Amino acid sequence: MKQYSLEKWVWTEADFDVMGWHDTTVHAVAFIPEKFELILDIDYILQWVHPQEGETYFKFWVSPATLVFANVYDLKIDLEPVGGIELQDIRRTDPRTPNNAEHIARDKEWRWTVEAHDGEITFASIGFYQYFRKEPTLSGAQNLDLETRDGFSFERGSSPYQ
């Protein structure tokens, strides 16, 4: 099978409608209060590959990524993971003008829900940057082992939010 080619290495809330986080594995979570950032170290599934003739199971194009939500406040974490954190979806609702719009030069924020199988994370934020850290790997699993993904990481590229 040919290599999966990333359309781009950094995705944002502008790409939200074409993204999906179903069955995404979360390896680590951080909140940086002085920067108002919520950061997730994830394995993002770029494509589900249907089984070929004679095969039974799906394969997946997976890449480790850093998902950074900016200008985060009203953060609530309610998770009771058993054996890890796997996402169902990420939703955004209630678009409105941020209280600090003049300071951050942004005119919209949303209420975000990061829905996991065993709970959720909710918060307000102006949006996100999702940085892919490696070329996608074709895998028989929906996540990558720590060696393949180069361990845990919150590495990212440049962002105007910083």
N, C-alpha and C positions, 0 to 999 in steps of 0.2 A: 504494500500500500504506500502511496506517495506521502511525502511530508505535508503536514498542515501548515499553511502560511498565514501568519497573523496579519490582519488588515492594518492594524496599528498597535503599538506597544502600550499606549496610554488611552484609557477610556474615561469618560466623565458622565455626569448626570445628563448631558445632552444626548448620550447614547442609551439612556435608560430604557426606552421603549423597544430596543432590539436586543437587550441583555436579559439573561435569566440566571438565577442562582440555585435552581432546584438541584438538590443532592450535592451541593458544594460543601466540601469539608473545611471546617475552620480549625487551624492548628494552634493559633494563639490570638489573644485579644489584648489590646493596650489602650489606655486612655491617657492622653497627655494634657493635663488640665491647663498648663500655662499657654498651650497652643489651641485649646478647645478642639482637639482631634480625637476621634475614635478610629483605631486602626485594627484591621483584621488581616491575619496571615492565612490565606486560603489556597485551595486547589480549585481552580475555575474550570468547569467543563465547557469546552468550546464547541464540541460536536459529539453527538451520540452516533456511533457507527452500527448500522443494522448488521446482524449476522449474515455472513455469506452462505452460499449453499453448502450444506454439510456441517455448518457451525450452529451452535445453540445459543450462545450468549453475545450480548452487545459488547463492543469495545468503545473506548472513549478517548478523544483528544483532550488532554488535561495539561494545564500549565500552572505553576505556582505564581501567585499574584499577591500584591499588597493593596488592600482596599482601604482608602483613607477618607473618612467623612470629615468635613471642615465646619468650623464655627458651630460646634456641637454644644447643646445645653439641654437641660431637662432630661438627662440620661437616666434610664431605668433598665436594669439588667435582671431578668427573671429566668434563669436557666438551671435545669437540673439534669445535666447530661449524664448518660450512662454509656461509657465507652467512647466518648468523643462528641463533638458538636457537628451536626449535619443540618444544612439549611433546607427549608421548604421553599422560601421565597423572600424577596425584599420588596416592600411596598412603600409608596410615598403618597401622602394625602395632604389635604388642607394647605394649599399654596397660599402664602401670605408674604407681606413685606417684613424683613427682619427689623427688630428694634434698633440695631446698630447699622442700618443700611448705609448711612453716609460714611461711617468709619471703614466699612469693609468694601464699599463700592459694589454692592450686589443688591438687587431689588427683589429677590425671591428666596424663600426658604420653604421647606416642607416638614411635615411630621413623618418620620421614617419608622418602619417596623421591620426589623430583621427577624424573620420567623424561622425558628429551628424546630426540629422534631420534638425537643424536650423543653420548650419555653420560647422566650423572645427577648429582644433588646429593642427599646423604643427611645426616640430622641427627636429633637428638632435640629435641622442642619440645612445649610445652603446647597449642599451637594457633595460630590465625591470625585476622587481620582482613583482609578484602578490601574495599577502598574503591573504589567506582566514581566516576570524576572527571568524566564527562560523560554526557549522555543517549546511549543507543545510536544508532549510525549504521547504516543499511542499506548493505551493501557487497557488491560482486562478488568481493571478496577476503576471506580469513580474518583479515586484519590491516588496520590503518589507516596511511596515510602520516603522516610526522611533522607536517606542517602540520595535518591534520585532528585529530590527537590532542594538539595543542599541545606538541609536542616530547617530550623525556624528562622524567619526573617521578617523584618519590617522595612527592608530596603525599598527605595522608590527613586523615580527620576525627579526632574524639576517640576515645581508646581507654583502657580501664582498665589496659592493659598498660604505659602510658607512665609 
